[in-house]
Amino acid sequence: MATAAVARHTHHHHHRGAPWRGRGQGERWRLRRGGIRCSSPAQEFAALAAVFRRRLVVGATTAAAAAVGANFGGVTSFLLGLSPELGRSLRLDVLYPVGGFSRCLDSDNGFEFIYPSSWVGDQTLLYREAKKAELQRSLDPPPLKNGRLSRPRNISEPVAAFGPPGSNGELNVSVIVSPVPQDFSIEAFGGPKDVGEVVLRRIARTRRSPDINATLIDAALREDAENVKYYKLEFRVESPSFRRHNVAVCCAKDGKLYTMNAQAPESAWKAVQEEFFAMADSFSLVNYV
């Protein structure tokens, strides 16, 4: 269940009071609003499933093939775990967990990333997206502003967010997509460490409390085949009331700034750091689905 990149991540992504609850992996992100498909119905990926069956279940019995297609008893997830690179290259982790991760694929905003398969979506986002979908289906026209259709939107709201079921939101990953000028360039701020320092200064400046301390731990840069540059930042945010460890990725393309932020209590960092780096390294922009 749920819906579905660093503008005040450590504050907006906290979602204080918004529980992460889920009924199970089978109900994760079936809402189609906004082109988001996170664990969407299997029939939408029949072609990918067919490729998977041809490559990994050649010579299997009909019963075995059926078990793979339906993930009976976790058979599909187990087999995909034997070849996680193949499963992820086919984006089958949108349907079945691969190596302990599921994939969030947002075709409307044009990004994807993997997250722990045991995590569920933010219920607050689910209700918000459902309300937007209902408004769009309404027969009444939206309000006009200066003669144009107007729908208010908070650009600091995540478009995707996941966390462990039943937790308080201290441990989560979320993505924000914000409009920027077409010629906006992150590299104009300098190298990865320069970008990191700019981000941390913004975090400290936008906080209401003067006791916030943000420390950059590491910064790195990678580039994809489309020449999109991804800045990965690891940093710590501390105050008298909390200590959080964050891993964020930011990039810009076609007038949009994408920031993905994963945060955890500092006390939980060692237990989740590998998952955080896997999420960060998987975040990428997509041109088609």
N, C-alpha and C positions, 0 to 999 in steps of 0.2 A: 504494500500500500504506500502511497505517497504521491508526489508529482515530480515534477520536474516534470572577478571573477574576482588589488587587495584594497577595497574601500571600506575602512573601519571593520575589517574582518573580525578582529578579536572582540568587537562589541556586537555587531549585527549578527554574527554567526553564532553567538552564544545562545540565542533564542531562549532566554530565561523564561521559565514557566511553560515552555512548549515541549511537552513530553514526546519522546520517540517511542511510539507504541506500534506494534504490528501484530497481525494475526498469523503471520507465518510467511515463508518465502513465496508461497504460491499466490499471494495477493499483492506482490510488490509492484507498484507503479503500472497499473493497467490503464490508467487514465491517459487518453490520447490527446488531451488539450495541449496545444502549442507544439505539436509534433514530437512530444517526448515519448520514448518507448523504452522503459526500464522494466524488464521482465514482462513484455507485452505478449499477447496471445501467440501461440506457436504457429497458427496458420499464416500469420503475416510473414513468417520466415521459412515458408515451406521450401523455397529454393535452396536456402542455406542448409536446412535440415537434410535435404536430399543429397547435397554435396557431402555433408558429413557422413551420411550413411554409406555412400559409395566409397569413401576413402577409408573409413574406420571400421566398417561392419561388412566388408566384402566376404562373402561365403558364410555369413551368419544365418541362422534359421529365421523363419518368419517371426517366431515368438521372440527371439532375441532382438530383431530389428524393431519390433513393437515396443519392447522394453526400453530400448535406446531412445526411440522417438518420444516416449512419454516420461522418461526419466524415472521409471519404476524403481523404487528402492534405492535411488541415487545411482543407478547403473550408468546413466549418461555422464553424470558428473565424474564418476570414477574413471571411465574410459577417457574422457577429455583431460583428466588430470594426468594421464599417461603421455599426452602430447599437448600440453597447454599452449604452446606456440601456434599449433594448427588451429585449435579451437578459438583462440583469440584473433587470429588472422581472418577467420571466417565470421567473427563477431557472434559466435554461438554463445558466448558468455552473457549476451543479452537475455538468452533463454534459460541456459543452464549454468550453474556455478562452475568455473574452471579454476582449478588450483586454489580454491577458497575465495574467489572473487567473482562478482557479477559486474556487468557493464551498464552504465547509464549512457544512453545514446539520445541526444537532443538534436533532432534534425532541423527544428525551427530556428534555434539559436546557433546551430552548427558546431557543437562540441561533443566530446565523449571522454569518459574516463572509467576506470574500474574502481570498485570499492568492496570492502569485505562482504561476502555473501550473507553473513548473519545480520547485517545492518538493515534497517528499514528506513523508509522515507519520513520526512517531517510532516506530521498530520496537519499542521497549520498551513503548510504550502498546499496540501491536497485540497483542503476546504477553500482556500483562496482561489486556486485554479478552477475548481468546480463552480464557484461563484462567477468568475470571469466568463466561463463557458456558458453559463445560464444567461448572463447579460447579453452575450453575443447572439444567443438564440432568441432573445426577446423581440417581439414585434414592434416595441417602442424604439424609436431612434435614439442614439446616445446624445448627450447634450452638445450644443454648438458653442464654440469659442472662436470669436472673430470670423464667423462664417465657416469654420472647419470643425469636423468631428473631433471630439476631445474625450479621451479616457485618461484620467490621472494615473500615473504610475510612479512608484517610489523606486528610483534607479538603484537604491542601496539594498533592495530586497533580493534575496537569493532566488534564482530560477530553479535550482536543484539543491537538495540538502538531505543528507543521510546520517544516521547515528545508530548506536546499539538500542534495541527495543527496551523500553522501561527506564532509560537513563534520563538525566535532567538537561541534556544538551551541552554539557561541558566537553564531551567527546563527540566530535562531528566533523563532517566535511561539507562544504557548500560552494556554490558557484554563483558569481554575480556577473551580469553582462550589462555594461553601461555604454551609452552613446558618447562618442568623442568625435572631434573633427576628422575628416577623411585623411588628412595629412599627419595625424597624430603618430608619433614615433616614440616608443619607450627608450630606444637606444640613444635618443637625444639627451637623456639624463646621464649617460655614461655607461660604464661597464656594469656587470652584475652587482658588485659590491656598492657602487654608486647608487644604483637603482634601489638596492636594499636599504641604504641609509635614508634615501628620500622617503621610502614607504614608512620606515620606522619613525621618522620625524613627524610624518603626518599622523601616525597613530597616537603619538604622545601629544601632539597639538590638539587633536580633536577630542581627546578624553576630557571629561569634566573634572576628574580628579587630578590634582597636581602631583600625586604620588605615583604616577605610572612610570615605569622604567622599561624600555624596550631595547633589547640587545640582539644585534645581528650575529648569528653563529656561523652561517655559511651562505654562499651565493654562487650560482652556476648558471650557465647559458647553454641551451641546445637549439638547433635549427632543423626544421623539417624539410622535406623535398620541395615544398612550396615557398621556401625562404621565410617562413614565419619563425620568429625568434621567441623562445620560451625562457623566461627568467624564473629560476627556482630559488626561493629564499627560505632559509631555516632561521627562525628567530624565537626569542623568549620574551614574554610580556609578564611583568610582575607588578604587584601592588600589595599593600598591607593585607588585602582580603583574598588574593588569588595569585597563583603562579601557573602560567600556561606555556606550553610548547607548541609552536606552529610551523607548518610547512606550507608554503604558498607558491603558486605558479601564476604568472601574469604574462599576457601577450595581447597584441592588438592587430586587427585586420578589418579592412572595409568599414571604417567608422565605428568599430565596436572595441571596447576594452574588456577583456575576459580576465577574471581573477578567480582562481580556485584556492580555497584555504581549508586546511585540515588543522584542527586544534585539539589538544588534550591537556588534562591537568599534568603538571610537571611530574607528579608522582606516578603517573601511568605511562610516561614517555618510553621507557625501555621496553615495555610490553607491546607497544604499538608502532615503534619507529619503522620497522620493516614494512608494515602495511602503509604507513604514511608515505614513505618514499616510493612504494609501488604505485600508489594513487597519483602522486605528483608526476612520476615519470610517464604515466599512461595518458595524462591529460593532453588532448590534441584537438585541433580544429578539423572539421570534416566538411567537404564540399558536397557530398551526396551520401545517401543512406541506401 
